[in-house]
Amino acid sequence: MRKLIYLILTLPAVAMAQGWGNVGQPKEEVFSWAKWWTEPLFGGFWMAWTRSTLAFFVFIFAAIALMAVLELRRPGGDERYGILRLTTTRGDRLFISLLGSAYIFLAWLGLFGLPLWGPLVLAVLWFGFCFWRV
């Protein structure tokens, strides 16, 4: 019985030594750009809207709006015979560049993992190549 009393009396000291004394205490938050970029904007929404998903959709809609403005300015799609030996329009080149960018990001994630600044640079270069040479 004496051992049980000693165990009960020393149990809080053992818990404190393992760090259990900090349970429930607020942690000091250090600002992180990665966390800021990926934290949810809205709670309880059907899609995890983060700043990165918002930037992606804004880019896609801006590209489609730019294509519409260019189509109004120069109708016909601005066909051209490029390096792939295909006759492509602006929409075709946008599709090829978006598809190629998706493959660039997937290959980078499969080979190297995070961070994704490297494939972002490659994707921007791919966009430029597609719209100037394809």
DRENPATOR-923293 format. One record per residue: residue in one letter; y, x, z of N, C-alpha, C in turn. Coordinates in steps of 0.05 Angstrom, whole numbers, plus 5000, padded with zeros to 4 digits. Atoms other than C-alpha are relative to their C-alpha. Layout:
! residues N
aYXZYXZYXZ ...
This chain:
! residues 134
m497650165000500050005000502550175000 r497749824998504650585016500750114972 k499549895027503750864945501349794983 l498750215016505650194915502949975007 i497250014991512050184956501650234988 y498749765012513750894933500449964970 l499850055029512350694861502249814994 i497950205004516850084865502750125005 l497449884994522350494897500950214980 t499349795019521951064846500249904971 l500050105027521250624784502849994988 p497350005012528850524774500950284993 a499249735006529851274777498650104974 v501449925024524551384724501249864975 a498850155022527650844680502750114992 m497449885005534551154687499750274986 a500549745012531751834669499249984971 q500850045028528951554604502249884983 g497850115015535651264584500249705001 w500050294999534150544602502549905015 g497650094986540550524643502249934980 n497950065020544550474577499449744985 v500750245014541049844554502149785005 g498050204998546149304540502950105002 q497349884999552049784545501050044971 p499049965028556549804483500050304993 k500149735010555550424441502750074987 e497549915013561350834416499450024970 e500450015028561850684342501650224986 v498649805016563551244294500249894972 f499650125026566551034228498450154979 s501749895021561951134169500649864974 w499450125026563851024096497549864989 a502550125010556550874079499649735013 k500350264986556250334132502149804992 w497950175009562950054112499449894972 w500550085027560750024039497749804998 t502450165002554149674054499849785022 e500250214979555649224114500649724987 p499650275012555448464099502849915004 l497350114998561948124084500049725012 f500250274989559647424102497449975015 g502450044985554647214154498749734993 g501450255005549346684141500249904972 f499750085028550346674066497350064986 w502649975013544446624017499650274987 m500249735012546047303986501550205018 a498749794984547747944022502350124985 w497649905014554748033995501150235016 t498749764989556948734010502250094981 r497949905018562749123981498850124975 s501249895024557949473934499149794980 t500950225018554948823906502549864988 l497650125010561948533900501350184978 a498949825020564349153862498349994974 f501750035023558249093816500649754983 f499550245015559548373798502849994989 v497349995011567048483790500050174975 f500249835024565349053741498849854977 i501450145022560548613701501849794988 f498250215011565448033696502550114986 a497849875013571148503679499250104972 a501049905026566948813623499749764980 i500350235018565348123595502849894992 a497350095007572747923599501350194980 l498949815019574748563564498849964972 m501350065026569648413509501249754987 a498850255011572647713501502850064989 v497449935009579648003495499950164974 l500349835025577448523444499049834977 e501050175021573747983405502349824989 l497750165010580147563401501950184984 r498249825015584048173379498950094974 r501349925025579048413327497449844998 p502550165003573947873309498050144983 g502149885015567248063282498350205014 g501649824984564748523336500350294995 d499549725005567349173306497450154994 e502649885007560649353273500450294992 r500049725007559050083265497250104998 y502649875004553250523243500150265015 g499749774982552151033298497850194999 i501949794998547851603320497149915002 l502750114998541851153334499149884974 r500650115026541950943261499649705001 l500050294998543150223281502849904995 t497450135002548749763262500549845025 t499550134974551649563329502849885002 t497450124994557249123353500850085028 r499149934973561349193417498149895021 g501950124981556648713453497350155001 d502549845001550549113430500450265016 r499549754986553749753456500349965030 l499850074972555449423522497249965012 f502750054991548249183529498450265002 i501449745000545349873511501050185023 s499049834979549950223560499349895028 l500950114975548349733617497150045005 l502949964997540949783604499350295006 g500449714995541250543600500950085028 s499149934973545250573665498049905021 a502050094981540050153701497750205001 y502249805001534650643678500850265012 i499049754988538951233699499849985031 f500150044971539650943770497249995010 l502750024991532350763775498550274999 a501349735002530051453751501150185022 w498849834979534851793800498849925027 l501150084975532351373858497150095002 g502849924999525151523839499650305003 l500349715000526252273831501450135024 f498449864980531652453882500749835024 g499250174977533351853926503049985002 l497250034995540051763958501350275004 p497950195008546051873951500149964970 l500050095028547651543885502550094985 w497649915015553951923864499350144974 g501049865024550052343814499549814977 p500550195022547351753773502549844992 l497550145008554251423776501550164980 v498749825020557252023740498549994974 l501650015025551452023690500449734986 a499750265012552251273679502749974986 v497350015013559751333665500050174974 l500249845024558251893616498449864978 w501650155018552851463584501749774987 f498250205011557950893576501850114979 g498249885019562751353542498650084974 f501649925023557351623496499349754983 c500850255014555050913478502349884984 f497850135014561950663460501350184980 w498849835020564051273421498150094977 r501949895019557651493385497849814990 v502250175008552650923383501049774983 
